[in-house]
């Protein structure tokens, strides 16, 4: 099948398919006498697998490594990769929960301060949000709180 047909079947742009090919995620297809790419069903299956993996948050680099070792990829290796991704998601969820809690505290501090007819003191606000003294709430100063780990987010999909 030509690249346009493969693009239509996968919902990907032809440029994305060429990118996956150039970056080693998709094997180079056969070429017809006219020089056009001629993709088989294995390319369609590979692209669908890439789409599924990306929707689950796997990076292109991780996929590239998995495809490079495809002959040696055991069930255990696949499950290990899934377990690693589950761990990453757990860490991300913990970070997001901590940020949500901090935002709720910030919102409460702001509304309490404004309802009391006061101006927000940036220094006090920084202490409150960073886990420092929370005098606005009558709390004792807390010891330095451990900050949640920050992890850079990796893009879920490459679309051109």
C-alpha positions as CSV (number, residue, x, y, z in Angstrom):
1,X,0.0,0.0,0.0
2,X,1.2,3.5,-0.7
3,X,1.9,6.0,2.1
4,X,-1.4,7.8,1.6
5,X,-3.4,4.7,2.2
6,X,-1.3,3.7,5.2
7,X,-1.8,7.3,6.6
8,X,-5.6,6.9,6.1
9,X,-5.7,3.6,7.8
10,X,-3.7,4.8,10.8
11,X,-4.9,8.4,11.1
12,X,-1.2,9.5,10.9
13,X,0.1,12.1,8.6
14,X,2.4,10.9,5.8
15,X,5.2,13.0,7.3
16,X,4.8,11.2,10.7
17,X,5.2,7.9,8.9
18,X,8.3,9.1,7.1
19,X,9.6,10.4,10.5
20,X,9.1,7.0,12.1
21,X,10.9,5.4,9.2
22,X,13.8,7.8,9.3
23,X,14.2,7.4,13.1
24,X,14.3,3.6,12.9
25,X,10.9,2.9,14.4
26,X,9.5,1.6,11.1
27,X,11.5,-0.6,8.8
28,X,12.2,0.9,5.4
29,X,9.6,-0.4,3.0
30,X,10.0,-1.9,-0.4
31,X,10.0,0.5,-3.3
32,X,8.1,0.0,-6.5
33,X,9.5,0.4,-10.0
34,X,8.4,4.1,-9.8
35,X,10.3,4.6,-6.6
36,X,7.2,5.0,-4.4
37,X,7.2,3.4,-1.0
38,X,5.2,0.2,-0.9
39,X,4.1,-0.7,2.7
40,X,2.9,-4.1,3.8
41,X,0.6,-5.1,6.6
42,X,3.6,-5.4,9.0
43,X,4.1,-1.6,8.7
44,X,0.4,-1.1,9.5
45,X,0.7,-3.3,12.6
46,X,3.9,-1.6,13.7
47,X,2.3,1.9,13.4
48,X,-0.7,0.7,15.4
49,X,1.6,-0.6,18.1
50,X,3.5,2.7,18.1
51,X,0.2,4.6,18.5
52,X,-0.9,2.3,21.4
53,X,2.4,2.6,23.2
54,X,2.5,6.4,22.8
55,X,-1.0,6.7,24.1
56,X,0.2,4.8,27.2
57,X,3.1,7.3,27.6
58,X,6.0,5.2,26.3
59,X,8.7,7.4,24.7
60,X,9.8,6.9,21.1
61,X,13.3,6.1,22.4
62,X,12.0,3.3,24.6
63,X,10.0,2.0,21.6
64,X,13.1,2.2,19.4
65,X,15.1,0.1,21.9
66,X,12.3,-2.4,22.2
67,X,12.0,-2.8,18.4
68,X,15.8,-3.1,18.1
69,X,15.8,-6.0,20.5
70,X,12.5,-7.5,19.2
71,X,14.0,-10.9,18.6
72,X,15.3,-11.0,22.2
73,X,12.2,-9.4,23.7
74,X,10.7,-11.9,26.1
75,X,7.4,-11.9,27.8
76,X,9.2,-11.0,31.0
77,X,11.0,-8.1,29.3
78,X,7.6,-6.8,28.1
79,X,6.0,-7.1,31.5
80,X,9.0,-5.4,33.1
81,X,8.6,-2.5,30.7
82,X,4.9,-2.2,31.5
83,X,5.7,-2.4,35.3
84,X,8.3,0.4,34.9
85,X,5.7,2.6,33.1
86,X,3.2,1.8,35.9
87,X,5.8,3.0,38.4
88,X,6.4,6.2,36.5
89,X,2.7,6.9,36.4
90,X,2.5,6.3,40.2
91,X,5.3,8.8,40.8
92,X,3.6,11.3,38.5
93,X,0.3,10.8,40.2
94,X,1.9,11.4,43.6
95,X,3.6,14.6,42.3
96,X,0.3,15.8,40.9
97,X,-1.6,15.1,44.1
98,X,1.0,17.0,46.1
99,X,0.7,20.0,43.6
100,X,-3.1,19.8,43.9
101,X,-2.8,19.9,47.7
102,X,-0.5,22.9,47.5
103,X,-2.8,24.7,45.1
104,X,-5.7,24.1,47.4
105,X,-3.7,25.5,50.3
106,X,-2.8,28.5,48.2
107,X,-6.4,29.1,47.2
108,X,-7.5,29.0,50.9
109,X,-4.8,31.3,52.0
110,X,-5.7,33.8,49.2
111,X,-9.4,33.7,50.0
112,X,-8.9,33.9,53.8
113,X,-6.6,36.8,53.4
114,X,-8.8,38.7,51.0
115,X,-12.0,38.0,53.1
116,X,-10.1,39.5,56.1
117,X,-9.6,42.6,54.1
118,X,-5.9,42.2,54.0
119,X,-3.4,42.4,51.2
120,X,-1.4,39.2,50.3
121,X,2.2,39.3,51.6
122,X,4.3,37.6,48.9
123,X,6.9,36.5,51.5
124,X,4.3,35.0,53.8
125,X,2.6,33.4,50.9
126,X,5.9,31.8,49.8
127,X,6.4,30.5,53.3
128,X,2.9,29.1,53.5
129,X,3.0,27.4,50.1
130,X,6.5,26.1,50.5
131,X,5.6,24.5,53.8
132,X,6.9,27.2,56.0
133,X,5.1,29.0,58.9
134,X,1.4,29.2,58.3
135,X,0.6,32.0,60.6
136,X,-2.6,32.9,58.7
137,X,-4.0,29.5,59.8
138,X,-2.6,29.6,63.4
139,X,-0.3,26.7,62.7
140,X,3.1,26.2,64.3
141,X,6.1,26.5,61.9
142,X,6.8,23.2,60.3
143,X,10.1,21.7,59.6
144,X,11.3,21.7,56.1
145,X,9.0,19.5,54.0
146,X,10.3,17.1,51.4
147,X,9.4,18.4,48.0
148,X,7.9,15.9,45.5
149,X,10.2,14.7,42.8
150,X,9.9,16.6,39.6
151,X,10.2,14.6,36.4
152,X,10.2,16.1,33.0
153,X,7.2,15.0,30.9
154,X,7.9,13.3,27.7
155,X,5.7,13.9,24.7
156,X,3.1,11.3,24.1
157,X,3.0,11.6,20.4
158,X,5.1,13.0,17.6
159,X,2.8,14.6,15.0
160,X,3.9,16.7,12.1
